[in-house]
Amino acid sequence: MKYSKYISFLYAVSDLIILNAYFIFGFCYFRHFDKLCYNNKAIAFYVFVNFVWIILSNTFKLNKEERQANKKEILLNYTKAVIFFFFLFLLFFQFISFDYYSRDQIKILFPIFFISLIVWKFILYYSFIFYRRLGYNYRNVIIVGYSDTATKLKDYFIGNQWTGYRFKGFFTYKESDKNEIIGTYGDLEDFVKDNFIDEIYLMTDNIHESVHKIISSIIGKHAVKIRLVPDLSDYSYMNIKLVDYATIPVIRIQQGPLSFWYNRWIKRLFDIVISLLVILFVFSWLIPVLFIFDLFSGREGVFFVQNRSGLNNHTFKLFKFRTMKRNTDANVKQATKNDNRVTVVGRFLRKTSIDELPQFFNVLFGDMSVIGPRPHMLKHTAEYKSLVNKFMIRHSVKPGITGYAQVRGQRGEIKKNRDMKERVKLDISYIENWSLSLDIKIIFLTVINLLKRDEKAY
């Protein structure tokens, strides 16, 4: 027996019971059920809190039955709902005077209300997990199409039994001797009918067009749900949104948290503060010192300016302290170990990474960020974008003075394509998982690496 249709109802009713237990029954209990519990203002308040909670429950999908829901998502949704409920609760008393709980009691009421909701929700959450592991409340599913993504989906169904999915097999356009592939498109309808299939997952990148008529026939005769599974493995993404262009559905891929303007503003403010601090308190004495050293050495100049690939692959001029003698290979050849182009002072600057500090000017001007993928020479960008998969995703955010790849040991000379692939992998991970706390962590790890004297800094 499957009782999924009752789960959402149970969620909604239990939340309302907890709500009314605290905000109505509890209030009347403390007042010994006197007349004030039943006057017009009290009844208006009772209706108000229930109405508001029902609206918030639907807004934040508190009662939606999702087999893939996780504890973090549940906690976050209830937190948002209770916060909004608290402000609307206070708003009621701005318009209607009502002798309710005292302020001190309300300070205790809302935390207890929130904790009660979460505890009860988690009790139900784990109860359903246990119930499904016993073999109840399940859904029979099949996958149409066979690919790497399809096998990963199958592994999810089999490896997460608490979700209640029972995987029955694959169906493909042609017959196959693979044990997992149990039939062709022609066998679909009979199998759905004989095995009480609840959901069909269509691998949109791996199905023949003839399946659409078969699926149309099946959903016209059987109560089966269709799920479309696009293969997005070649794309780097953290947020997917289905939008309508008139009547045409379009999948919009957002490349990580920094695709949202408010996160970019937070990061930009952080960059401005850090760069101003470095410019005011470090450059004020460091640049004169380096100028004096340059006067008494080869007079190569204090600064080095080079074109690099930046945001959206736009070229910008990157600033560094000069560490090499002037040479014709500066824009095409990376520094190597024991490179004879590096000056004596330059060797110290490179070893301590002081040579990178002028890039705080780039940060202040908006061409770079404190944290991000390191910008490459134009020659290397042109070379690696055709050699390394997803290389250009690095350019969807501003380049950084330091980055996640650098603090994980991927810095300095690139000797093999594998070195660049690992660097790109870490850069993409940063883009997908950006947060201000991650930026602060990377700064901390950068300082630690500088103190340890990274052996790749040469």
Secondary structure as GFF3:
##gff-version 3
##sequence-region A 1 458
A	DSSP	alpha_helix	4	20	.	.	.	ID=ss1
A	DSSP	pi_helix	21	25	.	.	.	ID=ss2
A	DSSP	alpha_helix	26	30	.	.	.	ID=ss3
A	DSSP	three_ten_helix	35	37	.	.	.	ID=ss4
A	DSSP	alpha_helix	40	59	.	.	.	ID=ss5
A	DSSP	alpha_helix	71	95	.	.	.	ID=ss6
A	DSSP	alpha_helix	103	133	.	.	.	ID=ss7
A	DSSP	beta_strand	139	144	.	.	.	ID=ss8
A	DSSP	alpha_helix	148	159	.	.	.	ID=ss9
A	DSSP	three_ten_helix	161	163	.	.	.	ID=ss10
A	DSSP	beta_strand	165	172	.	.	.	ID=ss11
A	DSSP	beta_strand	181	184	.	.	.	ID=ss12
A	DSSP	three_ten_helix	185	187	.	.	.	ID=ss13
A	DSSP	alpha_helix	188	194	.	.	.	ID=ss14
A	DSSP	beta_strand	199	203	.	.	.	ID=ss15
A	DSSP	alpha_helix	211	221	.	.	.	ID=ss16
A	DSSP	beta_strand	225	229	.	.	.	ID=ss17
A	DSSP	beta_strand	239	245	.	.	.	ID=ss18
A	DSSP	beta_strand	248	254	.	.	.	ID=ss19
A	DSSP	three_ten_helix	257	259	.	.	.	ID=ss20
A	DSSP	alpha_helix	261	278	.	.	.	ID=ss21
A	DSSP	pi_helix	279	283	.	.	.	ID=ss22
A	DSSP	alpha_helix	284	295	.	.	.	ID=ss23
A	DSSP	beta_strand	303	309	.	.	.	ID=ss24
A	DSSP	three_ten_helix	311	313	.	.	.	ID=ss25
A	DSSP	beta_strand	315	321	.	.	.	ID=ss26
A	DSSP	alpha_helix	344	352	.	.	.	ID=ss27
A	DSSP	three_ten_helix	354	356	.	.	.	ID=ss28
A	DSSP	alpha_helix	359	365	.	.	.	ID=ss29
A	DSSP	beta_strand	369	371	.	.	.	ID=ss30
A	DSSP	alpha_helix	378	384	.	.	.	ID=ss31
A	DSSP	three_ten_helix	391	396	.	.	.	ID=ss32
A	DSSP	beta_strand	400	402	.	.	.	ID=ss33
A	DSSP	alpha_helix	404	407	.	.	.	ID=ss34
A	DSSP	alpha_helix	417	432	.	.	.	ID=ss35
A	DSSP	alpha_helix	436	452	.	.	.	ID=ss36
###
